């Protein structure tokens, strides 16, 4: 897929571990970006040269977050990596995406093999290992998120399984996973003020997804989807709005449901983005939830902070 200047594409995986013998809980989130929408460098390039002069391929990154809650602990330990790389570090074809030393590749057996070789920031620790995603049903349907169809979201395989094998840090676990993708022809902040998103894994390979966007102009748009084990997608009535506690940075969080869900943990908290783990009040299922404020992301003080967490390397061929 050719990306226009100023555009973007990303592929997203999240996973939560099965019950562990020691009572610990593991989770991960992985996002591979071409045209990194949360990159201050890409935002600065657009301001200097305009969208026409800002090549998406010059702003690529693999973002990996690993989480572990020890038995009896209240919160999650985490390791986080996101190094932005330039166009020489990008290689891709129909079955493979390579960004620097990390790679996503579809295998002959239909699995998605993700090999990670990254460094955390701001304090450097090695993240090296493999995430093997075993997709369930593939719905094969994409949804426009805005009235002008500039931004699209596709639930590739909401009911997947995952096997995680890392030697840095030492990790071996399996669990339920979710796989989707987004792409757009122009920056998110051009059309949205914020959004709330969440997904829940249900027994038998079923899933629920809620996607609510607040456009810069016009009324909010909300999707409530039930996705079955065969990949069938049914639109559901959008449940009532439910408030959640704001994040430590003051990012507004909300959900949808007959009752307010329980906030189990805040996995990531930053000045414009928050990732949370929720428990549904009606059936007890866990949900991965994210809140995004693009108004915050646009603030110069926020973008000035981001390079401390998102270093940039411009040289080197793909694989280096």
C-alpha positions, 0 to 999 in steps of 0.5 A: 500500500503506497502512503501519501505524504502526511499519511500513515499506517500501523499494525497493532497487537495486544495480548493478555496471558493465560493464568500463570502457575505463580499467579503473575499476569503478563500483557503486551502491546506492539505497534508497527508504524509507517508514518508514526502518528505520535512522532514529534519528528513527523509533526515537525517535518509537516510544519516545516515542509507541509504534508506534501513534503513529509514522507511517511516512510521517513518516520517508522517505528516499532513500539513494544510495551511489556507488562508484568504484575507479580503475584500479590502486587498492585501494579504492573512493571513495564518495559517500553521501547520506541525508536524512530527510524528513517526510510533506509531502515524500512523494507516491506512486501506483501508478507513482510514488514522490516523496520530496523532490526525488528520484523513482522512476517506472515508465515506459510502456516498463516501465523504472524511471526514478530521478531523484536530487537529493540532497546528501551528508553530513556534507560537502555535495556535490551528487548529481544524475542519473538511474538507468534500470533496465531490468528483466528477468523479474519473478518476482512472488513474495514471501517471509515472512522470519519465522514470523509473516509480519510481514516480507516480501521480494520479488525484483522483478527480480534480472536487470536492466540499468542505465544511469547518467547523472549530472552531479554527479558526472560519471558515465556507465556501464551494467551489471548490476543487481538490484531488490527490495523489503521491507515489514513491519508492525512494526520489524525489531528487534522480530523479528530480531537480525541478517541476512546477505544476498547476490546474484550476477548470473550469465550470461544473466540468471540470479541467485543470492540467499542470505538468512539471518536470525537471529530474536530467538526460535527458529531461524535461517531461510535461503533459497538461491534460483536465479532463471532468466532467465524469472523462475522461482525454485527453492529450493536446498539451503542451502550450508555456513556460511562465515566472513568477516572482521569489519568495522572496526566489529566487525560479524559477516560470514558467507556460504554456499557450498562454499568461503569467498568472497573478500572483494574490498572493503568498500563501506560500514562502520558501527557496525551495517551493512556492505556488501561485494563478494565473489567466489565461490570456485567460479565467480568471480562477483561478489556484493553482500553485506550484514551487518546487526546490529539489536542494534547498531542498538538501542544508544543510542550508535549512534543518537546517532551517526547524525544526522551521516550522516542529517540530517532535513528536516521541511518542504516539499512533495514535490519540494522 
